[in-house]
Amino acid sequence: MTPSANASFTVASAIAICLVGCSGNPSAARPETSENASTATHTASALAEEPTASAEPPGSSLKGAAIEAWFRQRGAATPGTLNLEDAQCETVRAPVPSGEALSCEQHAAIKPWVRVSRRILFDAHDGRTSLLVNLASKVEPFDPSSDSGGACGGALVVLRVQLSADGKSLTVADDPGCGCDQAEKLLDKGNSGDAKALELQTREVKQACSQRGAYVWEEHGYAPA
């Protein structure tokens, strides 16, 4: 799995979890007893052992400020490389401490020749934001012609990046009708009169197609099976 050369992600942040007493002190209304103190201590201990909860259930679609809120709930800063105006994210199940990761689609471009959509998975816990996977999911001309829509929406290749229900594995496969074989045929025809565009589009398609296959969860992210 080799991320595109023009899309690198360096993410670092700190996490702070408010466990007890953040919005008032219920015990102030009644005398403190040894029983109450014991109960409070037990509750705080239990909360400390629980993973950070999310206000968004798995499968929730997030954009803009909602993406920032997802990281903020975990005490983390939104990665600077995640363009909130462009990114479309959703919460997904993953084998991370909170049980939930953030799956985002974002675009990168080598102007004016080629655009690449990427599927990126983030986790935020223990004082850091982690990049779990970064895979190309679509390659298209930077400015596709109006008559090249078709089933692929003007794209050269479309790949499906799919997580398993438990988040412990994922697969990257051709989208029907928009896969790698179709892309090779389009590129062989020289769909662009620009030699540089054709060179870069071919490179990005080959790199995207090389990602196909199964991936499994390892200690810090997904790796080819």
C-alpha positions in Angstrom: 0.0 0.0 0.0 1.8 3.2 -1.2 0.1 6.6 -0.7 0.2 9.0 -3.6 3.3 11.2 -3.7 1.3 14.3 -3.7 -0.8 13.5 -0.7 1.1 13.1 2.6 -0.5 13.3 6.0 1.4 14.3 9.2 -1.0 14.4 12.1 -0.4 15.1 15.8 -2.7 16.2 18.6 -3.5 15.9 22.3 -6.5 14.3 23.9 -8.3 15.3 27.1 -11.3 13.4 28.5 -13.7 15.0 30.9 -14.9 12.1 33.0 -16.8 13.4 36.1 -18.0 16.7 37.5 -17.8 18.7 34.3 -21.2 20.4 34.6 -22.1 20.8 38.2 -21.7 18.8 41.5 -24.7 16.7 42.3 -23.4 15.8 45.7 -23.6 19.4 46.8 -27.3 19.1 47.4 -26.9 16.4 50.0 -24.4 15.6 52.8 -21.4 13.5 51.7 -21.5 10.0 53.3 -19.0 7.1 53.0 -21.6 5.3 50.9 -21.9 8.2 48.5 -18.1 8.6 48.4 -17.7 4.9 47.6 -20.3 5.1 44.8 -18.7 8.2 43.3 -15.2 6.5 43.4 -16.6 3.4 41.7 -18.4 5.4 39.0 -15.3 7.5 38.2 -13.2 4.3 38.0 -15.7 2.6 35.7 -15.8 5.7 33.4 -12.1 5.8 33.3 -12.0 2.3 31.9 -14.6 3.0 29.2 -13.5 4.1 25.7 -14.2 7.7 24.6 -17.9 7.8 23.5 -18.9 9.5 20.3 -22.0 11.6 19.8 -22.3 10.1 16.3 -23.3 6.5 15.8 -21.4 4.4 13.2 -22.7 5.3 9.7 -23.3 8.9 10.4 -22.3 11.3 7.6 -20.3 14.3 8.6 -19.2 17.5 6.8 -17.5 20.8 7.8 -18.0 21.7 11.4 -19.3 18.2 12.3 -16.0 16.7 11.3 -14.2 19.2 13.6 -16.6 18.2 16.4 -15.8 14.5 15.9 -12.1 15.2 16.6 -12.8 17.7 19.4 -15.0 15.2 21.2 -11.8 13.1 21.5 -9.7 16.1 22.6 -7.9 16.1 19.2 -7.3 18.8 16.6 -8.6 18.3 13.1 -5.6 17.3 10.9 -4.4 20.3 8.9 -4.3 18.2 5.7 -8.0 17.4 5.9 -9.8 20.1 3.8 -13.1 20.6 5.6 -14.6 22.4 2.6 -13.8 19.3 0.4 -14.0 16.3 2.7 -17.0 14.1 3.1 -16.7 11.8 6.1 -18.7 9.0 7.9 -18.2 7.2 11.1 -17.3 3.5 10.8 -16.6 0.6 13.1 -13.0 -0.2 13.6 -10.8 -2.2 16.1 -9.5 0.9 17.8 -10.0 1.8 21.5 -13.2 3.9 20.9 -14.5 1.3 18.5 -15.0 4.0 15.9 -12.9 5.5 13.2 -13.6 8.4 10.7 -13.6 7.5 7.0 -13.2 10.5 4.7 -13.1 11.0 1.0 -10.9 13.9 -0.1 -9.5 15.0 -3.5 -6.0 15.8 -4.6 -4.9 17.3 -7.9 -1.9 17.7 -10.1 -3.1 20.8 -12.0 -4.2 20.9 -14.7 -3.7 17.2 -15.6 -5.3 14.8 -13.2 -7.5 14.6 -10.1 -7.4 11.7 -7.5 -10.0 10.9 -4.9 -8.7 9.3 -1.8 -10.3 7.2 1.0 -8.7 8.0 4.3 -9.4 6.5 7.8 -8.6 8.4 11.0 -8.5 7.4 14.6 -8.1 9.8 17.6 -7.1 8.5 21.0 -4.4 8.6 23.7 -3.2 12.0 22.8 -2.7 11.5 19.0 -4.5 11.3 15.7 -3.6 8.2 13.7 -3.9 7.6 9.9 -5.2 4.1 9.5 -5.3 3.9 5.8 -4.9 6.1 2.7 -6.1 4.7 -0.6 -6.9 6.1 -4.0 -10.5 5.4 -4.9 -10.9 7.4 -8.2 -8.7 8.8 -10.9 -10.1 11.3 -13.4 -8.9 14.0 -15.8 -8.6 17.4 -14.1 -11.2 18.8 -16.4 -13.2 16.0 -17.9 -15.0 16.8 -21.2 -18.8 17.3 -21.0 -19.4 14.2 -23.2 -17.3 11.8 -21.1 -19.8 11.4 -18.2 -21.2 7.9 -18.8 -21.4 5.3 -16.1 -18.1 6.5 -14.6 -18.9 10.1 -14.4 -15.9 11.0 -16.5 -13.5 9.1 -14.3 -10.8 6.8 -15.8 -11.0 4.3 -12.9 -13.3 3.9 -9.9 -12.4 1.6 -7.0 -14.5 0.5 -4.1 -12.9 0.6 -0.7 -15.1 -1.4 1.6 -14.8 -2.2 5.3 -16.1 -5.4 6.8 -19.0 -5.1 9.3 -16.6 -5.4 12.3 -14.0 -3.1 10.8 -11.2 -5.8 11.0 -10.7 -6.0 7.3 -11.2 -4.1 4.1 -11.2 -4.8 0.4 -10.3 -2.7 -2.6 -12.0 -3.8 -5.8 -12.9 -2.5 -9.2 -16.2 -0.7 -9.5 -18.3 -2.6 -12.2 -17.8 -0.9 -15.6 -15.3 1.6 -14.2 -12.4 -0.8 -13.3 -8.8 -1.1 -14.2 -9.3 -3.0 -17.5 -11.7 -0.3 -18.7 -9.2 2.4 -17.7 -6.4 0.7 -19.6 -8.5 0.8 -22.7 -9.2 4.5 -22.3 -5.6 5.3 -21.8 -4.5 3.2 -24.7 -6.7 5.3 -26.9 -4.8 8.4 -25.7 -8.0 10.1 -24.4 -6.1 13.4 -23.9 -4.2 15.3 -26.5 -1.9 16.5 -23.7 1.1 14.1 -23.4 1.8 15.2 -19.9 -1.8 14.6 -18.9 -1.7 11.2 -20.4 1.6 10.3 -18.6 0.3 11.5 -15.2 -3.1 9.9 -15.6 -1.5 6.6 -16.5 0.8 6.7 -13.5 -2.1 7.5 -11.1 -4.3 4.7 -12.6 -1.5 2.1 -12.3 -0.8 3.2 -8.7 -4.5 3.0 -7.8 -5.0 -0.4 -9.4 -2.0 -1.8 -7.6 -3.9 -1.3 -4.4 -6.6 -3.9 -5.2 -7.0 -6.8 -2.8 -7.7 -7.6 0.8 -6.3 -5.8 3.8 -6.4 -6.9 7.5 -6.1 -5.0 10.7 -2.7 -5.0 12.4 -1.6 -3.2 15.5 -1.7 0.4 14.1 -3.7 0.2 10.9 -4.6 -1.9 7.8 -2.0 -3.9 5.8 -2.3 -6.1 2.7 -3.4 -9.6 3.7 
